[in-house]
Amino acid sequence: MLYITRSEERIGSHAESPENGILRMFRYTCHRINAVIRRGDWMKAGWRLGQLMLIFLTAALPVFAQDSSSQQSIRQIAELKRQVAELTAKLAEKTKSSTLDLQAKCADRAYKDFVEWGYKARDNPDFVGNYNAKLDRCFVQFQHTIAGGFFWRELFDAYSGKEYGEYGWQRDEQKKYWEVPPFVCHVTPLSGEEIFCKSDDEFQELAKVYMGD
């Protein structure tokens, strides 16, 4: 005869099924994602959303699929999918809104640098600011001309003032403009090793690491 103690009986009566355990973990992670989204911590929200997808793909689907004929299991899977889709859309919307705000701040900072660093007072000045979401940094590129047919383009971190690229070219009256190479052309990637270039097109291509998305 098998005897069961009262403590074992209590444990058995409160034992949690795999389905309920997964749902509880899933709901807790959803709650945490919503919390970090409200705080504006997009990187952490994205990381937790990845956790949620991992739970769904590696834990939830295999367990519920064992009883795929059950209408309850079908409804639970559909609900999990809905929650993942809803959180993904919410995170994308909030991230886009945050990025637009940062782009606006970067544009303001770029103009401030344009004025305070003296570029606005130069001949034929122009500038463009770019918030790079991948690097989470603001960059600004200035260009202007100097008497004697000189053209300059410079790339900086808008806040630290660190230079990441420089392009200098001088017009030659005896040649077509595309026949004249720049006398200065280089971009420094994040690795820190300076890369030299031979044309404006090459400079712009190298600068995309900062002036791109």
C-alpha positions as CSV (number, residue, x, y, z in Angstrom):
1,M,0.0,0.0,0.0
2,L,1.3,3.5,-0.9
3,Y,1.1,6.1,1.8
4,I,1.1,9.8,1.0
5,T,2.0,12.3,3.7
6,R,0.0,15.5,4.2
7,S,2.9,17.7,3.0
8,E,3.2,15.5,-0.2
9,E,-0.5,15.8,-0.7
10,R,-0.3,19.6,-0.5
11,I,2.6,19.7,-2.9
12,G,0.7,17.5,-5.3
13,S,-2.5,19.5,-5.1
14,H,-0.5,22.7,-5.9
15,A,1.7,21.2,-8.6
16,E,1.7,23.5,-11.7
17,S,1.2,22.1,-15.1
18,P,3.8,22.9,-17.8
19,E,1.1,24.9,-19.7
20,N,0.3,27.1,-16.7
21,G,4.0,27.5,-15.9
22,I,4.7,28.7,-19.4
23,L,1.7,31.1,-19.4
24,R,2.8,32.5,-16.1
25,M,6.3,33.1,-17.3
26,F,5.0,34.6,-20.6
27,R,2.7,37.0,-18.8
28,Y,5.4,38.1,-16.4
29,T,7.8,38.8,-19.3
30,C,5.0,40.8,-21.1
31,H,4.5,42.8,-17.9
32,R,8.3,43.6,-17.8
33,I,8.4,44.6,-21.5
34,N,5.5,47.1,-21.0
35,A,7.3,48.5,-17.9
36,V,10.5,49.2,-19.8
37,I,8.6,50.6,-22.7
38,R,6.9,53.1,-20.4
39,R,10.3,54.1,-19.0
40,G,11.6,54.6,-22.6
41,D,14.4,52.1,-22.3
42,W,14.1,50.8,-25.9
43,M,17.3,48.6,-25.9
44,K,16.2,46.7,-22.8
45,A,12.6,46.4,-24.2
46,G,14.0,44.9,-27.4
47,W,16.1,42.5,-25.4
48,R,13.2,41.4,-23.3
49,L,11.0,41.0,-26.4
50,G,13.7,38.6,-27.7
51,Q,13.4,36.7,-24.5
52,L,9.6,36.5,-25.0
53,M,10.0,35.2,-28.6
54,L,12.4,32.6,-27.3
55,I,9.9,31.4,-24.7
56,F,7.2,31.2,-27.3
57,L,9.3,29.3,-29.9
58,T,11.2,26.9,-27.6
59,A,8.8,26.4,-24.7
60,A,5.2,27.3,-25.5
61,L,4.7,25.9,-29.0
62,P,6.1,22.4,-28.2
63,V,4.1,22.0,-25.1
64,F,0.8,23.2,-26.5
65,A,1.4,21.4,-29.7
66,Q,1.2,18.1,-27.8
67,D,-2.5,18.7,-27.3
68,S,-3.1,20.6,-30.6
69,S,-6.6,19.1,-30.9
70,S,-7.7,20.8,-27.7
71,Q,-9.7,24.0,-28.4
72,Q,-8.2,25.5,-25.3
73,S,-4.7,24.9,-26.5
74,I,-5.5,26.4,-29.9
75,R,-6.9,29.5,-28.1
76,Q,-3.9,29.8,-25.9
77,I,-1.5,29.6,-28.8
78,A,-3.5,32.3,-30.6
79,E,-3.4,34.5,-27.5
80,L,0.3,34.1,-27.1
81,K,0.8,35.1,-30.8
82,R,-1.4,38.1,-30.4
83,Q,0.5,39.3,-27.3
84,V,3.9,39.0,-29.1
85,A,2.5,40.9,-32.2
86,E,1.0,43.6,-30.0
87,L,4.3,44.1,-28.0
88,T,6.3,44.1,-31.2
89,A,4.1,46.8,-32.8
90,K,4.2,48.9,-29.6
91,L,8.0,48.7,-29.3
92,A,8.4,49.7,-33.0
93,E,6.1,52.7,-32.6
94,K,7.8,53.9,-29.4
95,T,11.2,53.4,-30.9
96,K,10.3,55.4,-34.1
97,S,8.9,58.2,-32.0
98,S,12.1,58.3,-29.8
99,T,14.3,58.2,-32.9
100,L,12.4,61.2,-34.4
101,D,12.9,63.2,-31.2
102,L,16.7,62.3,-31.2
103,Q,16.9,63.3,-34.9
104,A,15.4,66.7,-34.1
105,K,17.8,67.3,-31.2
106,C,20.7,66.3,-33.4
107,A,19.7,68.8,-36.0
108,D,19.5,71.5,-33.4
109,R,22.9,70.5,-32.1
110,A,24.4,70.4,-35.6
111,Y,23.2,74.0,-36.3
112,K,24.6,75.2,-32.9
113,D,28.0,73.7,-33.9
114,F,27.7,75.2,-37.4
115,V,27.4,78.7,-35.8
116,E,29.6,78.4,-32.7
117,W,32.5,76.7,-34.5
118,G,32.6,79.5,-37.1
119,Y,31.5,77.6,-40.2
120,K,28.5,79.8,-40.8
121,A,30.7,82.8,-41.4
122,R,32.8,81.1,-44.1
123,D,32.3,81.2,-47.8
124,N,29.4,79.1,-49.2
125,P,28.9,77.2,-46.0
126,D,26.6,74.3,-45.5
127,F,26.0,71.5,-43.0
128,V,24.0,68.4,-42.3
129,G,23.4,66.7,-39.0
130,N,22.6,63.0,-38.6
131,Y,21.4,61.0,-35.6
132,N,22.8,57.5,-36.2
133,A,20.4,55.1,-34.4
134,K,22.7,52.1,-34.6
135,L,25.5,54.0,-32.9
136,D,23.1,56.2,-30.8
137,R,25.2,59.2,-31.6
138,C,24.9,62.5,-33.4
139,F,27.2,63.5,-36.2
140,V,27.6,66.6,-38.3
141,Q,29.2,67.2,-41.6
142,F,30.3,70.8,-42.7
143,Q,31.4,72.0,-46.0
144,H,32.6,75.4,-47.3
145,T,34.9,77.0,-49.9
146,I,38.1,79.1,-49.6
147,A,39.4,81.6,-52.0
148,G,41.6,80.0,-54.6
149,G,39.2,77.3,-55.6
150,F,39.5,75.3,-52.4
151,F,36.6,73.1,-51.2
152,W,36.5,71.5,-47.7
153,R,34.3,68.9,-46.1
154,E,34.7,67.8,-42.5
155,L,32.9,65.2,-40.4
156,F,32.6,65.4,-36.6
157,D,30.8,64.0,-33.6
158,A,28.4,66.8,-32.9
159,Y,28.8,66.6,-29.1
160,S,32.4,65.6,-28.4
161,G,33.8,67.5,-31.4
162,K,36.0,64.6,-32.4
163,E,36.8,64.6,-36.1
164,Y,36.0,61.4,-38.1
165,G,36.7,62.6,-41.6
166,E,38.2,65.3,-43.8
167,Y,38.1,66.0,-47.5
168,G,40.0,68.8,-49.3
169,W,40.0,69.6,-53.0
170,Q,41.3,72.5,-55.1
171,R,40.1,73.5,-58.6
172,D,42.6,73.2,-61.4
173,E,41.8,75.5,-64.3
174,Q,43.7,73.3,-66.7
175,K,41.6,70.1,-65.9
176,K,38.1,68.9,-65.6
177,Y,37.0,68.7,-62.0
178,W,36.8,64.9,-62.0
179,E,40.3,64.8,-63.2
180,V,41.6,66.5,-60.1
181,P,42.1,64.2,-57.1
182,P,41.7,65.6,-53.5
183,F,44.8,66.6,-51.6
184,V,43.2,65.4,-48.4
185,C,40.7,62.5,-48.1
186,H,40.3,60.3,-45.1
187,V,37.7,58.8,-42.8
188,T,38.4,57.2,-39.4
189,P,36.0,54.3,-38.7
190,L,35.2,53.2,-35.2
191,S,38.1,50.7,-35.3
192,G,40.4,53.8,-35.1
193,E,42.4,52.9,-38.2
194,E,42.4,55.8,-40.7
195,I,41.2,55.0,-44.2
196,F,42.4,57.1,-47.1
197,C,40.3,57.8,-50.2
198,K,40.9,59.2,-53.7
199,S,37.6,60.9,-54.5
200,D,34.6,62.7,-53.1
201,D,32.5,59.6,-53.9
202,E,34.8,57.4,-51.9
203,F,34.7,59.9,-49.0
204,Q,30.9,59.9,-49.0
205,E,30.8,56.1,-49.1
206,L,33.2,55.8,-46.2
207,A,31.3,58.4,-44.2
208,K,28.0,56.4,-44.4
209,V,29.1,54.5,-41.3
210,Y,28.3,57.7,-39.5
211,M,26.0,59.6,-41.8
212,G,23.8,56.6,-42.7
213,D,21.0,55.1,-40.6
